Amino acid sequence: MIENEIKITTEFIKLDQFLKFVGIAETGGHSKEIVLEGAVKVNGEVCTQRGKKLRVGDVVEIDDYRLTIV
C-alpha cells in the first residue's frame, strides 16, 4: 500500500477532480469511469458519487493507494 498526504488549499475538492489532480485519472471522463465502477473508497466505504466533496482528513483508497487529504 502506497500512502501519501495530498494538500489542498480550498475548503473541499470533488472526488472526480481529486483523481485528476493526483494523476490517477487522465481526463474527466476517465475519472467518471473509475468512480462509477466502484473502484474508489472514501473513508473506508465504496463511493460512486463523482461529485462527492472531499475535505481535510478524508482518506481516498484506490488500487494500492491510500491518499489522505491535508
N, CA, C, O and CB atoms as a CASP TS submission, in Angstrom:
PFRMAT TS
TARGET T0000
AUTHOR 0000-0000-0000
METHOD Language model
MODEL 1
PARENT N/A
ATOM      1  N   MET     1       0.855  -1.186   0.000  1.00  0.00           N
ATOM      2  CA  MET     1       0.000   0.000   0.000  1.00  0.00           C
ATOM      3  C   MET     1       0.893   1.239   0.000  1.00  0.00           C
ATOM      4  O   MET     1       1.786   1.376   0.836  1.00  0.00           O
ATOM      5  CB  MET     1      -0.969   0.004   1.235  1.00  0.00           C
ATOM      6  N   ILE     2       0.644   2.116  -0.928  1.00  0.00           N
ATOM      7  CA  ILE     2       1.381   3.378  -1.028  1.00  0.00           C
ATOM      8  C   ILE     2       0.546   4.452  -0.343  1.00  0.00           C
ATOM      9  O   ILE     2      -0.579   4.726  -0.760  1.00  0.00           O
ATOM     10  CB  ILE     2       1.687   3.760  -2.529  1.00  0.00           C
ATOM     11  N   GLU     3       1.093   5.058   0.703  1.00  0.00           N
ATOM     12  CA  GLU     3       0.360   6.086   1.444  1.00  0.00           C
ATOM     13  C   GLU     3       0.977   7.447   1.182  1.00  0.00           C
ATOM     14  O   GLU     3       2.193   7.620   1.260  1.00  0.00           O
ATOM     15  CB  GLU     3       0.355   5.779   2.957  1.00  0.00           C
ATOM     16  N   ASN     4       0.124   8.408   0.873  1.00  0.00           N
ATOM     17  CA  ASN     4       0.567   9.775   0.623  1.00  0.00           C
ATOM     18  C   ASN     4      -0.396  10.758   1.258  1.00  0.00           C
ATOM     19  O   ASN     4      -1.577  10.464   1.440  1.00  0.00           O
ATOM     20  CB  ASN     4       0.691  10.044  -0.884  1.00  0.00           C
ATOM     21  N   GLU     5       0.119  11.920   1.591  1.00  0.00           N
ATOM     22  CA  GLU     5      -0.725  13.016   2.049  1.00  0.00           C
ATOM     23  C   GLU     5      -0.815  14.018   0.912  1.00  0.00           C
ATOM     24  O   GLU     5       0.203  14.415   0.345  1.00  0.00           O
ATOM     25  CB  GLU     5      -0.161  13.680   3.359  1.00  0.00           C
ATOM     26  N   ILE     6      -2.024  14.424   0.580  1.00  0.00           N
ATOM     27  CA  ILE     6      -2.270  15.360  -0.509  1.00  0.00           C
ATOM     28  C   ILE     6      -2.812  16.651   0.087  1.00  0.00           C
ATOM     29  O   ILE     6      -3.856  16.656   0.739  1.00  0.00           O
ATOM     30  CB  ILE     6      -3.262  14.764  -1.560  1.00  0.00           C
ATOM     31  N   LYS     7      -2.095  17.738  -0.142  1.00  0.00           N
ATOM     32  CA  LYS     7      -2.512  19.033   0.411  1.00  0.00           C
ATOM     33  C   LYS     7      -3.448  19.748  -0.553  1.00  0.00           C
ATOM     34  O   LYS     7      -3.166  19.861  -1.746  1.00  0.00           O
ATOM     35  CB  LYS     7      -1.286  19.917   0.714  1.00  0.00           C
ATOM     36  N   ILE     8      -4.570  20.231  -0.015  1.00  0.00           N
ATOM     37  CA  ILE     8      -5.457  21.076  -0.813  1.00  0.00           C
ATOM     38  C   ILE     8      -5.504  22.445  -0.153  1.00  0.00           C
ATOM     39  O   ILE     8      -5.321  22.574   1.057  1.00  0.00           O
ATOM     40  CB  ILE     8      -6.896  20.454  -0.938  1.00  0.00           C
ATOM     41  N   THR     9      -5.751  23.454  -0.961  1.00  0.00           N
ATOM     42  CA  THR     9      -5.763  24.829  -0.436  1.00  0.00           C
ATOM     43  C   THR     9      -7.162  25.435  -0.452  1.00  0.00           C
ATOM     44  O   THR     9      -7.340  26.622  -0.178  1.00  0.00           O
ATOM     45  CB  THR     9      -4.815  25.711  -1.245  1.00  0.00           C
ATOM     46  N   THR    10      -8.156  24.599  -0.779  1.00  0.00           N
ATOM     47  CA  THR    10      -9.544  25.060  -0.796  1.00  0.00           C
ATOM     48  C   THR    10     -10.307  24.335   0.305  1.00  0.00           C
ATOM     49  O   THR    10      -9.768  23.427   0.938  1.00  0.00           O
ATOM     50  CB  THR    10     -10.208  24.814  -2.193  1.00  0.00           C
ATOM     51  N   GLU    11     -11.553  24.728   0.538  1.00  0.00           N
ATOM     52  CA  GLU    11     -12.366  24.100   1.579  1.00  0.00           C
ATOM     53  C   GLU    11     -12.612  22.623   1.263  1.00  0.00           C
ATOM     54  O   GLU    11     -12.619  21.781   2.161  1.00  0.00           O
ATOM     55  CB  GLU    11     -13.705  24.841   1.731  1.00  0.00           C
ATOM     56  N   PHE    12     -12.813  22.321  -0.016  1.00  0.00           N
ATOM     57  CA  PHE    12     -13.058  20.943  -0.443  1.00  0.00           C
ATOM     58  C   PHE    12     -12.626  20.779  -1.896  1.00  0.00           C
ATOM     59  O   PHE    12     -12.368  21.755  -2.601  1.00  0.00           O
ATOM     60  CB  PHE    12     -14.559  20.564  -0.270  1.00  0.00           C
ATOM     61  N   ILE    13     -12.552  19.511  -2.328  1.00  0.00           N
ATOM     62  CA  ILE    13     -12.311  19.195  -3.730  1.00  0.00           C
ATOM     63  C   ILE    13     -13.228  18.029  -4.067  1.00  0.00           C
ATOM     64  O   ILE    13     -13.386  17.111  -3.263  1.00  0.00           O
ATOM     65  CB  ILE    13     -10.787  18.850  -4.011  1.00  0.00           C
ATOM     66  N   LYS    14     -13.831  18.058  -5.246  1.00  0.00           N
ATOM     67  CA  LYS    14     -14.730  16.984  -5.639  1.00  0.00           C
ATOM     68  C   LYS    14     -13.909  15.746  -6.020  1.00  0.00           C
ATOM     69  O   LYS    14     -12.791  15.853  -6.524  1.00  0.00           O
ATOM     70  CB  LYS    14     -15.638  17.432  -6.819  1.00  0.00           C
ATOM     71  N   LEU    15     -14.482  14.593  -5.771  1.00  0.00           N
ATOM     72  CA  LEU    15     -13.774  13.329  -5.980  1.00  0.00           C
ATOM     73  C   LEU    15     -13.226  13.197  -7.394  1.00  0.00           C
ATOM     74  O   LEU    15     -12.070  12.810  -7.566  1.00  0.00           O
ATOM     75  CB  LEU    15     -14.695  12.165  -5.683  1.00  0.00           C
ATOM     76  N   ASP    16     -14.026  13.508  -8.413  1.00  0.00           N
ATOM     77  CA  ASP    16     -13.532  13.356  -9.785  1.00  0.00           C
ATOM     78  C   ASP    16     -12.371  14.318 -10.064  1.00  0.00           C
ATOM     79  O   ASP    16     -11.427  13.963 -10.770  1.00  0.00           O
ATOM     80  CB  ASP    16     -14.673  13.599 -10.794  1.00  0.00           C
ATOM     81  N   GLN    17     -12.439  15.516  -9.519  1.00  0.00           N
ATOM     82  CA  GLN    17     -11.344  16.478  -9.697  1.00  0.00           C
ATOM     83  C   GLN    17     -10.096  16.014  -8.945  1.00  0.00           C
ATOM     84  O   GLN    17      -8.972  16.193  -9.415  1.00  0.00           O
ATOM     85  CB  GLN    17     -11.770  17.885  -9.207  1.00  0.00           C
ATOM     86  N   PHE    18     -10.307  15.424  -7.789  1.00  0.00           N
ATOM     87  CA  PHE    18      -9.195  14.924  -6.976  1.00  0.00           C
ATOM     88  C   PHE    18      -8.422  13.841  -7.721  1.00  0.00           C
ATOM     89  O   PHE    18      -7.191  13.838  -7.719  1.00  0.00           O
ATOM     90  CB  PHE    18      -9.712  14.376  -5.634  1.00  0.00           C
ATOM     91  N   LEU    19      -9.148  12.918  -8.361  1.00  0.00           N
ATOM     92  CA  LEU    19      -8.484  11.833  -9.084  1.00  0.00           C
ATOM     93  C   LEU    19      -7.628  12.368 -10.233  1.00  0.00           C
ATOM     94  O   LEU    19      -6.564  11.823 -10.525  1.00  0.00           O
ATOM     95  CB  LEU    19      -9.523  10.843  -9.621  1.00  0.00           C
ATOM     96  N   LYS    20      -8.091  13.424 -10.877  1.00  0.00           N
ATOM     97  CA  LYS    20      -7.284  14.071 -11.922  1.00  0.00           C
ATOM     98  C   LYS    20      -6.105  14.808 -11.300  1.00  0.00           C
ATOM     99  O   LYS    20      -4.990  14.746 -11.817  1.00  0.00           O
ATOM    100  CB  LYS    20      -8.146  15.050 -12.755  1.00  0.00           C
ATOM    101  N   PHE    21      -6.346  15.501 -10.197  1.00  0.00           N
ATOM    102  CA  PHE    21      -5.322  16.293  -9.516  1.00  0.00           C
ATOM    103  C   PHE    21      -4.119  15.443  -9.107  1.00  0.00           C
ATOM    104  O   PHE    21      -2.975  15.877  -9.239  1.00  0.00           O
ATOM    105  CB  PHE    21      -5.918  16.970  -8.287  1.00  0.00           C
ATOM    106  N   VAL    22      -4.380  14.234  -8.613  1.00  0.00           N
ATOM    107  CA  VAL    22      -3.287  13.372  -8.159  1.00  0.00           C
ATOM    108  C   VAL    22      -2.712  12.505  -9.271  1.00  0.00           C
ATOM    109  O   VAL    22      -1.738  11.785  -9.054  1.00  0.00           O
ATOM    110  CB  VAL    22      -3.764  12.492  -7.037  1.00  0.00           C
ATOM    111  N   GLY    23      -3.308  12.568 -10.464  1.00  0.00           N
ATOM    112  CA  GLY    23      -2.751  11.855 -11.615  1.00  0.00           C
ATOM    113  C   GLY    23      -3.234  10.428 -11.791  1.00  0.00           C
ATOM    114  O   GLY    23      -2.693   9.692 -12.617  1.00  0.00           O
ATOM    115  N   ILE    24      -4.245  10.022 -11.030  1.00  0.00           N
ATOM    116  CA  ILE    24      -4.785   8.671 -11.182  1.00  0.00           C
ATOM    117  C   ILE    24      -5.642   8.597 -12.442  1.00  0.00           C
ATOM    118  O   ILE    24      -5.604   7.604 -13.169  1.00  0.00           O
ATOM    119  CB  ILE    24      -5.613   8.263  -9.936  1.00  0.00           C
ATOM    120  N   ALA    25      -6.413   9.648 -12.696  1.00  0.00           N
ATOM    121  CA  ALA    25      -7.247   9.715 -13.899  1.00  0.00           C
ATOM    122  C   ALA    25      -6.625  10.695 -14.873  1.00  0.00           C
ATOM    123  O   ALA    25      -6.122  11.747 -14.476  1.00  0.00           O
ATOM    124  CB  ALA    25      -8.707  10.132 -13.555  1.00  0.00           C
ATOM    125  N   GLU    26      -6.662  10.345 -16.147  1.00  0.00           N
ATOM    126  CA  GLU    26      -6.081  11.210 -17.169  1.00  0.00           C
ATOM    127  C   GLU    26      -7.023  12.332 -17.589  1.00  0.00           C
ATOM    128  O   GLU    26      -6.584  13.443 -17.887  1.00  0.00           O
ATOM    129  CB  GLU    26      -5.697  10.391 -18.377  1.00  0.00           C
ATOM    130  N   THR    27      -8.325  12.035 -17.610  1.00  0.00           N
ATOM    131  CA  THR    27      -9.323  13.013 -18.049  1.00  0.00           C
ATOM    132  C   THR    27     -10.529  12.958 -17.120  1.00  0.00           C
ATOM    133  O   THR    27     -10.629  12.078 -16.265  1.00  0.00           O
ATOM    134  CB  THR    27      -9.754  12.749 -19.521  1.00  0.00           C
ATOM    135  N   GLY    28     -11.435  13.900 -17.297  1.00  0.00           N
ATOM    136  CA  GLY    28     -12.669  13.891 -16.525  1.00  0.00           C
ATOM    137  C   GLY    28     -13.499  12.648 -16.802  1.00  0.00           C
ATOM    138  O   GLY    28     -14.107  12.081 -15.894  1.00  0.00           O
ATOM    139  N   GLY    29     -13.521  12.230 -18.055  1.00  0.00           N
ATOM    140  CA  GLY    29     -14.271  11.026 -18.430  1.00  0.00           C
ATOM    141  C   GLY    29     -13.682   9.780 -17.785  1.00  0.00           C
ATOM    142  O   GLY    29     -14.406   8.903 -17.314  1.00  0.00           O
ATOM    143  N   HIS    30     -12.361   9.719 -17.774  1.00  0.00           N
ATOM    144  CA  HIS    30     -11.674   8.585 -17.144  1.00  0.00           C
ATOM    145  C   HIS    30     -11.981   8.565 -15.648  1.00  0.00           C
ATOM    146  O   HIS    30     -12.229   7.504 -15.077  1.00  0.00           O
ATOM    147  CB  HIS    30     -10.137   8.663 -17.384  1.00  0.00           C
ATOM    148  N   SER    31     -11.963   9.726 -15.022  1.00  0.00           N
ATOM    149  CA  SER    31     -12.268   9.851 -13.602  1.00  0.00           C
ATOM    150  C   SER    31     -13.689   9.359 -13.321  1.00  0.00           C
ATOM    151  O   SER    31     -13.921   8.631 -12.356  1.00  0.00           O
ATOM    152  CB  SER    31     -12.100  11.313 -13.138  1.00  0.00           C
ATOM    153  N   LYS    32     -14.623   9.758 -14.160  1.00  0.00           N
ATOM    154  CA  LYS    32     -16.024   9.349 -14.007  1.00  0.00           C
ATOM    155  C   LYS    32     -16.146   7.823 -14.084  1.00  0.00           C
ATOM    156  O   LYS    32     -16.861   7.218 -13.286  1.00  0.00           O
ATOM    157  CB  LYS    32     -16.909  10.015 -15.095  1.00  0.00           C
ATOM    158  N   GLU    33     -15.454   7.206 -15.036  1.00  0.00           N
ATOM    159  CA  GLU    33     -15.496   5.749 -15.190  1.00  0.00           C
ATOM    160  C   GLU    33     -14.968   5.044 -13.944  1.00  0.00           C
ATOM    161  O   GLU    33     -15.571   4.088 -13.456  1.00  0.00           O
ATOM    162  CB  GLU    33     -14.684   5.319 -16.417  1.00  0.00           C
ATOM    163  N   ILE    34     -13.843   5.524 -13.440  1.00  0.00           N
ATOM    164  CA  ILE    34     -13.229   4.913 -12.254  1.00  0.00           C
ATOM    165  C   ILE    34     -14.203   4.939 -11.079  1.00  0.00           C
ATOM    166  O   ILE    34     -14.371   3.941 -10.379  1.00  0.00           O
ATOM    167  CB  ILE    34     -11.918   5.645 -11.878  1.00  0.00           C
ATOM    168  N   VAL    35     -14.842   6.091 -10.869  1.00  0.00           N
ATOM    169  CA  VAL    35     -15.761   6.241  -9.740  1.00  0.00           C
ATOM    170  C   VAL    35     -16.998   5.366  -9.929  1.00  0.00           C
ATOM    171  O   VAL    35     -17.412   4.675  -8.998  1.00  0.00           O
ATOM    172  CB  VAL    35     -16.175   7.715  -9.573  1.00  0.00           C
ATOM    173  N   LEU    36     -17.592   5.387 -11.123  1.00  0.00           N
ATOM    174  CA  LEU    36     -18.812   4.620 -11.364  1.00  0.00           C
ATOM    175  C   LEU    36     -18.585   3.114 -11.304  1.00  0.00           C
ATOM    176  O   LEU    36     -19.519   2.360 -11.032  1.00  0.00           O
ATOM    177  CB  LEU    36     -19.389   4.988 -12.705  1.00  0.00           C
ATOM    178  N   GLU    37     -17.339   2.659 -11.559  1.00  0.00           N
ATOM    179  CA  GLU    37     -17.014   1.231 -11.455  1.00  0.00           C
ATOM    180  C   GLU    37     -16.969   0.764 -10.006  1.00  0.00           C
ATOM    181  O   GLU    37     -16.927  -0.437  -9.739  1.00  0.00           O
ATOM    182  CB  GLU    37     -15.677   0.944 -12.128  1.00  0.00           C
ATOM    183  N   GLY    38     -16.976   1.704  -9.075  1.00  0.00           N
ATOM    184  CA  GLY    38     -16.899   1.334  -7.661  1.00  0.00           C
ATOM    185  C   GLY    38     -15.487   1.009  -7.214  1.00  0.00           C
ATOM    186  O   GLY    38     -15.290   0.276  -6.244  1.00  0.00           O
ATOM    187  N   ALA    39     -14.496   1.556  -7.922  1.00  0.00           N
ATOM    188  CA  ALA    39     -13.092   1.263  -7.627  1.00  0.00           C
ATOM    189  C   ALA    39     -12.503   2.161  -6.547  1.00  0.00           C
ATOM    190  O   ALA    39     -11.358   1.969  -6.139  1.00  0.00           O
ATOM    191  CB  ALA    39     -12.273   1.394  -8.878  1.00  0.00           C
ATOM    192  N   VAL    40     -13.279   3.147  -6.076  1.00  0.00           N
ATOM    193  CA  VAL    40     -12.761   4.132  -5.128  1.00  0.00           C
ATOM    194  C   VAL    40     -13.485   4.015  -3.784  1.00  0.00           C
ATOM    195  O   VAL    40     -14.710   3.914  -3.722  1.00  0.00           O
ATOM    196  CB  VAL    40     -12.912   5.560  -5.696  1.00  0.00           C
ATOM    197  N   LYS    41     -12.692   4.031  -2.720  1.00  0.00           N
ATOM    198  CA  LYS    41     -13.266   4.076  -1.378  1.00  0.00           C
ATOM    199  C   LYS    41     -12.939   5.426  -0.762  1.00  0.00           C
ATOM    200  O   LYS    41     -11.820   5.924  -0.886  1.00  0.00           O
ATOM    201  CB  LYS    41     -12.729   2.910  -0.488  1.00  0.00           C
ATOM    202  N   VAL    42     -13.923   6.009  -0.100  1.00  0.00           N
ATOM    203  CA  VAL    42     -13.716   7.249   0.645  1.00  0.00           C
ATOM    204  C   VAL    42     -14.032   6.928   2.104  1.00  0.00           C
ATOM    205  O   VAL    42     -15.141   6.507   2.433  1.00  0.00           O
ATOM    206  CB  VAL    42     -14.621   8.441   0.091  1.00  0.00           C
ATOM    207  N   ASN    43     -13.053   7.131   2.961  1.00  0.00           N
ATOM    208  CA  ASN    43     -13.190   6.831   4.389  1.00  0.00           C
ATOM    209  C   ASN    43     -13.672   5.397   4.623  1.00  0.00           C
ATOM    210  O   ASN    43     -14.501   5.141   5.496  1.00  0.00           O
ATOM    211  CB  ASN    43     -14.160   7.818   5.044  1.00  0.00           C
ATOM    212  N   GLY    44     -13.134   4.468   3.822  1.00  0.00           N
ATOM    213  CA  GLY    44     -13.415   3.043   4.017  1.00  0.00           C
ATOM    214  C   GLY    44     -14.659   2.504   3.344  1.00  0.00           C
ATOM    215  O   GLY    44     -14.922   1.304   3.419  1.00  0.00           O
ATOM    216  N   GLU    45     -15.439   3.363   2.683  1.00  0.00           N
ATOM    217  CA  GLU    45     -16.666   2.917   2.018  1.00  0.00           C
ATOM    218  C   GLU    45     -16.594   3.195   0.522  1.00  0.00           C
ATOM    219  O   GLU    45     -16.114   4.250   0.106  1.00  0.00           O
ATOM    220  CB  GLU    45     -17.899   3.611   2.629  1.00  0.00           C
ATOM    221  N   VAL    46     -17.072   2.247  -0.288  1.00  0.00           N
ATOM    222  CA  VAL    46     -17.099   2.442  -1.731  1.00  0.00           C
ATOM    223  C   VAL    46     -17.943   3.669  -2.044  1.00  0.00           C
ATOM    224  O   VAL    46     -19.044   3.825  -1.517  1.00  0.00           O
ATOM    225  CB  VAL    46     -17.655   1.184  -2.458  1.00  0.00           C
ATOM    226  N   CYS    47     -17.423   4.536  -2.904  1.00  0.00           N
ATOM    227  CA  CYS    47     -18.127   5.767  -3.262  1.00  0.00           C
ATOM    228  C   CYS    47     -18.334   5.815  -4.771  1.00  0.00           C
ATOM    229  O   CYS    47     -17.371   5.721  -5.532  1.00  0.00           O
ATOM    230  CB  CYS    47     -17.342   7.016  -2.778  1.00  0.00           C
ATOM    231  N   THR    48     -19.572   5.959  -5.203  1.00  0.00           N
ATOM    232  CA  THR    48     -19.874   6.072  -6.634  1.00  0.00           C
ATOM    233  C   THR    48     -20.383   7.467  -6.988  1.00  0.00           C
ATOM    234  O   THR    48     -20.935   7.671  -8.070  1.00  0.00           O
ATOM    235  CB  THR    48     -20.909   5.020  -7.043  1.00  0.00           C
ATOM    236  N   GLN    49     -20.202   8.419  -6.087  1.00  0.00           N
ATOM    237  CA  GLN    49     -20.597   9.809  -6.346  1.00  0.00           C
ATOM    238  C   GLN    49     -19.367  10.577  -6.801  1.00  0.00           C
ATOM    239  O   GLN    49     -18.493  10.893  -5.994  1.00  0.00           O
ATOM    240  CB  GLN    49     -21.233  10.475  -5.073  1.00  0.00           C
ATOM    241  N   ARG    50     -19.298  10.875  -8.089  1.00  0.00           N
ATOM    242  CA  ARG    50     -18.096  11.569  -8.571  1.00  0.00           C
ATOM    243  C   ARG    50     -18.020  13.002  -8.066  1.00  0.00           C
ATOM    244  O   ARG    50     -16.942  13.596  -8.069  1.00  0.00           O
ATOM    245  CB  ARG    50     -18.060  11.565 -10.091  1.00  0.00           C
ATOM    246  N   GLY    51     -19.145  13.572  -7.630  1.00  0.00           N
ATOM    247  CA  GLY    51     -19.158  14.938  -7.107  1.00  0.00           C
ATOM    248  C   GLY    51     -19.001  15.002  -5.591  1.00  0.00           C
ATOM    249  O   GLY    51     -19.161  16.065  -4.990  1.00  0.00           O
ATOM    250  N   LYS    52     -18.687  13.864  -4.974  1.00  0.00           N
ATOM    251  CA  LYS    52     -18.508  13.817  -3.508  1.00  0.00           C
ATOM    252  C   LYS    52     -17.470  14.844  -3.084  1.00  0.00           C
ATOM    253  O   LYS    52     -16.368  14.885  -3.632  1.00  0.00           O
ATOM    254  CB  LYS    52     -18.080  12.393  -3.040  1.00  0.00           C
ATOM    255  N   LYS    53     -17.820  15.669  -2.112  1.00  0.00           N
ATOM    256  CA  LYS    53     -16.898  16.701  -1.637  1.00  0.00           C
ATOM    257  C   LYS    53     -15.935  16.097  -0.626  1.00  0.00           C
ATOM    258  O   LYS    53     -16.349  15.553   0.397  1.00  0.00           O
ATOM    259  CB  LYS    53     -17.670  17.890  -1.011  1.00  0.00           C
ATOM    260  N   LEU    54     -14.655  16.200  -0.923  1.00  0.00           N
ATOM    261  CA  LEU    54     -13.613  15.703  -0.033  1.00  0.00           C
ATOM    262  C   LEU    54     -13.041  16.882   0.732  1.00  0.00           C
ATOM    263  O   LEU    54     -12.779  17.945   0.170  1.00  0.00           O
ATOM    264  CB  LEU    54     -12.497  14.951  -0.824  1.00  0.00           C
ATOM    265  N   ARG    55     -12.853  16.669   2.029  1.00  0.00           N
ATOM    266  CA  ARG    55     -12.318  17.721   2.890  1.00  0.00           C
ATOM    267  C   ARG    55     -11.099  17.203   3.643  1.00  0.00           C
ATOM    268  O   ARG    55     -10.800  16.009   3.622  1.00  0.00           O
ATOM    269  CB  ARG    55     -13.396  18.222   3.882  1.00  0.00           C
ATOM    270  N   VAL    56     -10.406  18.112   4.301  1.00  0.00           N
ATOM    271  CA  VAL    56      -9.231  17.741   5.085  1.00  0.00           C
ATOM    272  C   VAL    56      -9.600  16.615   6.051  1.00  0.00           C
ATOM    273  O   VAL    56     -10.614  16.683   6.746  1.00  0.00           O
ATOM    274  CB  VAL    56      -8.670  18.970   5.859  1.00  0.00           C
ATOM    275  N   GLY    57      -8.766  15.589   6.082  1.00  0.00           N
ATOM    276  CA  GLY    57      -8.998  14.445   6.954  1.00  0.00           C
ATOM    277  C   GLY    57      -9.601  13.254   6.244  1.00  0.00           C
ATOM    278  O   GLY    57      -9.528  12.135   6.753  1.00  0.00           O
ATOM    279  N   ASP    58     -10.205  13.468   5.063  1.00  0.00           N
ATOM    280  CA  ASP    58     -10.780  12.355   4.314  1.00  0.00           C
ATOM    281  C   ASP    58      -9.657  11.489   3.741  1.00  0.00           C
ATOM    282  O   ASP    58      -8.575  11.979   3.418  1.00  0.00           O
ATOM    283  CB  ASP    58     -11.707  12.874   3.179  1.00  0.00           C
ATOM    284  N   VAL    59      -9.944  10.183   3.624  1.00  0.00           N
ATOM    285  CA  VAL    59      -8.981   9.228   3.097  1.00  0.00           C
ATOM    286  C   VAL    59      -9.586   8.568   1.864  1.00  0.00           C
ATOM    287  O   VAL    59     -10.686   8.017   1.922  1.00  0.00           O
ATOM    288  CB  VAL    59      -8.591   8.165   4.172  1.00  0.00           C
ATOM    289  N   VAL    60      -8.857   8.626   0.742  1.00  0.00           N
ATOM    290  CA  VAL    60      -9.299   8.027  -0.518  1.00  0.00           C
ATOM    291  C   VAL    60      -8.411   6.825  -0.798  1.00  0.00           C
ATOM    292  O   VAL    60      -7.185   6.922  -0.751  1.00  0.00           O
ATOM    293  CB  VAL    60      -9.247   9.060  -1.702  1.00  0.00           C
ATOM    294  N   GLU    61      -9.044   5.688  -1.092  1.00  0.00           N
ATOM    295  CA  GLU    61      -8.297   4.480  -1.423  1.00  0.00           C
ATOM    296  C   GLU    61      -8.686   4.015  -2.818  1.00  0.00           C
ATOM    297  O   GLU    61      -9.867   3.937  -3.156  1.00  0.00           O
ATOM    298  CB  GLU    61      -8.555   3.364  -0.382  1.00  0.00           C
ATOM    299  N   ILE    62      -7.674   3.708  -3.620  1.00  0.00           N
ATOM    300  CA  ILE    62      -7.887   3.161  -4.954  1.00  0.00           C
ATOM    301  C   ILE    62      -6.670   2.331  -5.310  1.00  0.00           C
ATOM    302  O   ILE    62      -5.534   2.774  -5.140  1.00  0.00           O
ATOM    303  CB  ILE    62      -8.135   4.290  -6.010  1.00  0.00           C
ATOM    304  N   ASP    63      -6.909   1.130  -5.803  1.00  0.00           N
ATOM    305  CA  ASP    63      -5.824   0.190  -6.103  1.00  0.00           C
ATOM    306  C   ASP    63      -4.909   0.066  -4.892  1.00  0.00           C
ATOM    307  O   ASP    63      -5.367  -0.274  -3.801  1.00  0.00           O
ATOM    308  CB  ASP    63      -5.018   0.648  -7.350  1.00  0.00           C
ATOM    309  N   ASP    64      -3.628   0.337  -5.074  1.00  0.00           N
ATOM    310  CA  ASP    64      -2.660   0.234  -3.973  1.00  0.00           C
ATOM    311  C   ASP    64      -2.378   1.573  -3.315  1.00  0.00           C
ATOM    312  O   ASP    64      -1.382   1.713  -2.604  1.00  0.00           O
ATOM    313  CB  ASP    64      -1.364  -0.359  -4.477  1.00  0.00           C
ATOM    314  N   TYR    65      -3.229   2.550  -3.536  1.00  0.00           N
ATOM    315  CA  TYR    65      -3.003   3.892  -2.992  1.00  0.00           C
ATOM    316  C   TYR    65      -3.947   4.196  -1.842  1.00  0.00           C
ATOM    317  O   TYR    65      -5.127   3.845  -1.868  1.00  0.00           O
ATOM    318  CB  TYR    65      -3.167   4.942  -4.083  1.00  0.00           C
ATOM    319  N   ARG    66      -3.401   4.851  -0.841  1.00  0.00           N
ATOM    320  CA  ARG    66      -4.193   5.379   0.278  1.00  0.00           C
ATOM    321  C   ARG    66      -3.779   6.837   0.408  1.00  0.00           C
ATOM    322  O   ARG    66      -2.662   7.135   0.829  1.00  0.00           O
ATOM    323  CB  ARG    66      -3.957   4.561   1.644  1.00  0.00           C
ATOM    324  N   LEU    67      -4.679   7.745   0.046  1.00  0.00           N
ATOM    325  CA  LEU    67      -4.375   9.158  -0.018  1.00  0.00           C
ATOM    326  C   LEU    67      -5.168   9.915   1.041  1.00  0.00           C
ATOM    327  O   LEU    67      -6.398   9.873   1.066  1.00  0.00           O
ATOM    328  CB  LEU    67      -4.674   9.709  -1.415  1.00  0.00           C
ATOM    329  N   THR    68      -4.449  10.600   1.904  1.00  0.00           N
ATOM    330  CA  THR    68      -5.085  11.363   2.961  1.00  0.00           C
ATOM    331  C   THR    68      -5.025  12.840   2.612  1.00  0.00           C
ATOM    332  O   THR    68      -3.966  13.362   2.263  1.00  0.00           O
ATOM    333  CB  THR    68      -4.415  11.090   4.325  1.00  0.00           C
ATOM    334  N   ILE    69      -6.160  13.510   2.707  1.00  0.00           N
ATOM    335  CA  ILE    69      -6.217  14.933   2.373  1.00  0.00           C
ATOM    336  C   ILE    69      -5.843  15.745   3.603  1.00  0.00           C
ATOM    337  O   ILE    69      -6.401  15.575   4.687  1.00  0.00           O
ATOM    338  CB  ILE    69      -7.630  15.335   1.855  1.00  0.00           C
ATOM    339  N   VAL    70      -4.868  16.644   3.394  1.00  0.00           N
ATOM    340  CA  VAL    70      -4.400  17.504   4.493  1.00  0.00           C
ATOM    341  C   VAL    70      -4.540  18.955   4.111  1.00  0.00           C
ATOM    342  O   VAL    70      -4.200  19.837   4.900  1.00  0.00           O
ATOM    343  CB  VAL    70      -2.937  17.194   4.857  1.00  0.00           C
TER
END
